Amino acid sequence: MSLPQIIDTVTGYIFTWQQEQITIEVSRLRNHSDGRVTGEIAVSTSTPGYSPHLHQAQFNFAATRSRAELARNLDERYGKLADWATILEQLCVYTLERIRKGEPVVALKTGEDVSPPQYLLEPVILKNYPTIIFGDPGTAKSTVALIFSQLMAHPSDNYGLDLTPPDRVINSLILDYETDADTEQWLLTKLQRGMNLPQLTLSYRHCALPLAQDVDQVHRHIHDTGSEVIIIDSLGLACGGDLKEPASALSFFSALRQLKTTSLILAHTSKNPETKRKTVFGSIFFEAQARSIWEIWKRQEVGEDEMDIALFHRKSPPFSKLCQPLGMHIEFGTDTIKVSPARPRTISEFLAGLGTQMQIEELLKHGAMSTKEIIEALGLSRRGADAAIKRLKDKGKIVKIMDKWGLAEEGEFQN
């Protein structure tokens, strides 16, 4: 009897016994704390005269009884095809060996050819890492993500925004848990008309299952569409379960890590009761596992068909620094969407929504300023400004250089 050829997949393996013309696909493997190793198996054959599909079921690879019962079942139904007891023994042995072996150790060495991490859309979308954009409902997160997808797909034009597109075409796949294909296609068409662009294309998938339960299918779609970025809209439904429980966040990011791709994740917001600062809704592990996090703000008057959008960098990658706020102006016509630059620091409503200390911190990210300049820029009273500056100074968040105040990090002045 021949030994199987084995191909790794995202959550398992594909075993093929060529001589016997038998294939068994193993997926959704789980290594349990009690020693069980479970997963789903799908048995098929390419032998003429048989239906390709033979059997599909959940299976415990570490249990002798499970393989004996399945071998007996298959032998009764398809005994002429193969020695099922030997096939299942090989299946279990090789599966357990591989899952317990894990990833190999890689030797890391310094050298001239070592390159830094790359951006696919600088400074927002970091290659091979998860980026989260979070904000209140109705802050145009989906529209902004759609715009980002087309900036990567058509890198010759950045619409005048403070974003650096890639040097080649990057395709994206939207995993949509909130709207439908018709809506997404209509928005894409409006953007194309509003910006006078050639025909736009975007891979789209309507999703219902949490990512952890759908990771194999998602991986296939990534491969089939040639997508280098997945856009998850949005985190709550893609995660499943109670978002405030660490297990939900860890399960989501474990599935995401198996995909080995770049991701842009849209999420909702909550307010930290201690700092009063808004954060990604749910467990702290959502913020801990994301490599870069941006908060989105919107300014829009009632009845207006246009809005100003600001993106504030709340968490930077461990090898980078926080970036300046990004902005864009979006106009919605009957059948158009137009995008143009906007400067967040010139839109007072964005800063007015923060507490006084946070307003000053945001303002000083653009450079050192005197107390008088801070008062004029934010419209503060002298008393309020002095009190906030003193608290920031006492906390070690700002330092005075000559006659101006600047942000401090570990006691060092940050210009």
N, C-alpha and C positions, 0 to 999 in steps of 0.2 A: 504494500500500500504506500502511496506517495505521501510526502510531507506537504503541509499546506503552504501556499504563498500568503504572506500577511501584509496588509496595507493599513497604516494608521489613519484614523479619521479623527474628528474633533472630540467625540465622546466615546470612542471605542476602536474597533478594528474590523477589517473585512478579511475573512479566511476563505481561500479558494483551494480545493483539492482538484487539480486539473484532470488527473486520470479518472477520477470518479465523477467529474463534472458537477461537483457540489460546491455551493457557496453559502457561507453563514456570516451574516452581518451582525456584529455586536455593537450595541449603542447604549447610551445613558447608563454607563457603568457607575456604580457607587461602592466605595470601600467602607463598610460599616465598622463601628468600634467593637462589635462583638465577634469579628472575624469573618462575617459574611461578605461576599462580593457579589452584588446583584446587578442585573442589567437586562436589556431586551435583546432577544435573538430573532433573526429572520432567516429561515432555511429555504434555499431555492436550488433548482437544478437546471442545467442546460441540455439534459438528456432528451433526445427526440421521443415523442409519445407521451410525455408527462407535462402536466401543467407546471410552469416555472415555479410558482409558489407552493411550498410544501408545508411549512409550519412557522408560526410566530407566537412568541410567549415571553413572559418574564422568566428569568432563570437565575438560580443560585450556583455560581461557578465553583464555590468551595464545598458544596454538599455532594457526597457520593450518591446519596439517595436520589437527588434531583437528576443527575446525569444517567443513572440506571433506569429510572422511570421514563425519561425522554427517549433513551436508546431503545427500550422495549416498545414504546409507542410508535417510533419511526420504523422499527424493524417489522412491526405488524402491518404497517401500511405501505412501506416502500423498501422492503427487505432486499429486493433484487438490486437496488441502486448502489448500496455501499455497506461497509462494515460500520454500522452506526456507533457501536460501543467504542471502537478505536477512534473514530472521528471526534466524538464528544470528549473522549479522554484528552486527545491532542488540543481540542478547543479550550478546555478548562486549564490544562497545564500551561499553555502558552499565554492565555489571557491573564492568569494569576501571576505568572512570571513578569509579564510586561507592566501590569498595573502596579505591582509592588516595587519594581525596579525604579520607576519614575523617570524624570528627566536626567540626562547625563550631565556630569560636571564639565564645565567649559573653562579652559585656561585663558585668563585675560592678561594681555601684555600691553605695555605702553609702546608707542611707536609713532613714526611720522604719518602713517596712513590712517590713524585713528581720527574719526570725524565726530563732531558734536551732534546732538539730537537735532532733527530737522522739523520745520513747520511746513504743513501743506497749505495753510493760509495764515501767514504771520500777522499778528502775534496770537491768534486765537486757537487754531486747530493744530495740535502737536502730533506729528507722525507717530503711530503705534501706541498712542496713549489715549485715555479717556478724558474728555473735556466736558464740563457741565456748564450750561447756561441756565440760571434759575431766575424766577421773578414772579410777580403777582399774576393772576389770571388776566388775560386781555392785554398783555404787554407785547404782543406781536412776536413771541418767541418762534412760532412756526414759520412766520413770514421771513424773519431774519435768517433762520436756518436754511430756508429755500434760497434766499439771496446768496448765502455763503456757498451753497452747493453749486450755483451757477458761476460764481467767481472762480471756483476751482475747475469747473468744466470748460470755462472760456477765459483762460488766464491772460488774454491780451488786454483786458480792460478791467480796472478795479472800481469803476464808477466814480473816481475821484476820492474814494474813501481811504482812510489811513490803514490800509491793509495791503500786504504784499502777496499777490497770488503766486502759485507755483510756476515753475519754468516748463511745465508740461500739463497736459490734460489729466485731471483727476476726476474719476467718476464716483458718484455717491449712490448709496441705496438707502431709501427712507423706510424705516420700520415704523409704521403708523398704527398707534393704538387709539387714536382719538377721532380722526375724520374718515374720509374715504377717498378712493382714487379719483372720482369725478371732481371733488373739491380741489385736490392737489393739482390736477391737470388744469383746472380753470385758473388757479393762482399762477401757475407756471406760464400759461398763455398770456395772462394780464401783464406779467413781468416782461415777457418777450415783446409785447406790443408797446408797453410804456417806455422801454429802453431802446426800442428800434433794433432789436437783436435778431440774428438768424434763428431758425427753428431750434428750440431747446428740447432736450431730452433728459429724463431722469428715471432711474429705476425705482419702482415703488412696490411695497408689499403691505397689504392689510394684515394686521396681527391681532391675535386674541390670547394666545398662550403666553405666560411669562417666559422671558428669554431663557431661563434655566431649563425649561421643558421643551424648548423649541430650537436649541442651539445647533443641532445637526442640520435641520432644514435651512436655518439662516446661513450656516456655513456654505451649503450648496448654492444658495442664491448669491452669496458674495462671489463665489467662484464663477458661477454661470454668467453673471452680469459684468464681471471684471471690475467690481467696485473696490476702491481703496479706503473709502470712508463709509461708515454707517451712521445714519442720523436717527436716534431713538426718540420718538415723540409719543408719549413722554415716559419719564422714569417710573411713576407710580404704578401704571398698569404693566409695564415691562418687567417690573420687579415682582409684583404679586405679594400677597401676604401683608402683614402689618409693617408699614414702613418704619415705625419707631423701634422695631426689634432688630438687633444686630444681625441675626441670622438671615433676614430678608436681604439686607445690603450685601452681606458676604456671599450669599448664594448668587445674587445678580452679578457681582464683580468677578466671581469665580467663572461663571459662564462667559462673561465678556472676555476674560483673559484667555479662555480656550480658543476664541475666535482669532486671536493674534492679528488684530486690525486696528485702525484708527477709528475713534468714535466721538460723536458730538451728541451729548445727552441733554434733553430739555427737561427741566424739573420745576416744581412749584416751590413756594417759599414759606418759611415760618419765621417767627421772631424769637430770638434768644431772650428769655425772661431776665437774665442777669445783665447782659450788655445792651439789650434793646435793639441789637443789630440783627438784621434779617439773615437767615441762613437757608441752606437747602432743606426742604421739609423731610423729616424722618430722622433716622439714626445718624449719629455723628460719623459713622463709618462711611456714609455717602461722601462726605467732605474729605475724610481721611484717605479714601481709595482713589478719588479723582486726582489727576495730576495738575489740572488747571481749572479754576472756577471763575466764572464771570456772572455778575448780577446785572440784570437788564431793567432799565427804567423807561417809562414812557411819559411824554408830555403831550396831551391832546385836549383841546377845548371841546365842550359839548357841541355836537352838530357839525364839527369839522371833519373833512375827509382827508386830513393830513396829520402827521404826528412826527415828533422828534423822539428818537431813540438814543439812549446812552447805555453803554456797557462799561461797568466798573470791574476792574480786576481784583477779585477778593482772595484768590490763592494762586501763587505762582509755582511753577515746577521747581523741584529742589535744586536745579542747576541754572535757574534764571531769577529775575527780579520781577516785581510787580510792574505792569505796564501802565502807561497813561490811559485815561478813559477814551473810549472810542464812541463815535456818534454817527448817526445818519438821519436824514430827513426822508420820510416815506409819504408819497401822495397816492391816494386810492381814487382812481377814476371809475367810471361805469365799467369799462373793460380794459383798464390799464393800471399798472403799478409803476410809479417812477421813484427812483432812488437817487439821492444827492447827498453831498457831505453836510455834516452838522458838527459843531464843536461843543461837546458837553459842558465845557467850562464857560461857555457864553450863554447857557440856558439856566437862568437863575432858579427855576423851579426844581431842577435836579438837586441842587445843593440845599434848597430850602426844606426839602423833605428829610434832611438829616438833623441830628442834634447839633448844638453849637460846636462842641468839641470835634465831632466827626466832620462838620462843615469845614472847620479850620484844617483838619488833617487832609481832607480831600483837596482843599485849595493849595496847601503847601506841597502837594505832590508835583505841582507845576513849577516849583521854585520858591526860594526864600522870599519872605515879605516882611515889611515892618508892621507894627501894630496898627498904624494909621491906614496902611494899604489893606490890611485884613478887614478893618471896620468898614472901609468904603466898598470893598468887593462884596461883602456879605450883608451889608446894611445893618450891622450890629450896633448896640449902644456901647459906649466906652466901658461902662461898668461890666456889662455882659462879656465883652471881649476880654477884658483884663482877668475876669474870674475864670473863663474857659482856658485862656493861655496859661494861667498859673497852675490849673489842674493838669493840663497836658505836660507842663514843665516838671511838675512834681512826680508824674508818672514816668518821666524819662522818655516821653514820646517826641518832644521837640527840644531843641537847644538854640541858644542865641549866639549868633555870629555877627560881631560888630553891632549894627543897629537893626538887624533883621532876625526873624525866626525861621528855622528850617526843621524838617523832619529828622529825627535821630533814630538810629538803629544800633543797639548795643553800645550806646554812648558816642557813636561816630556820626558826624554830620553827613547827611545824604542830600546832595544838591538836586 
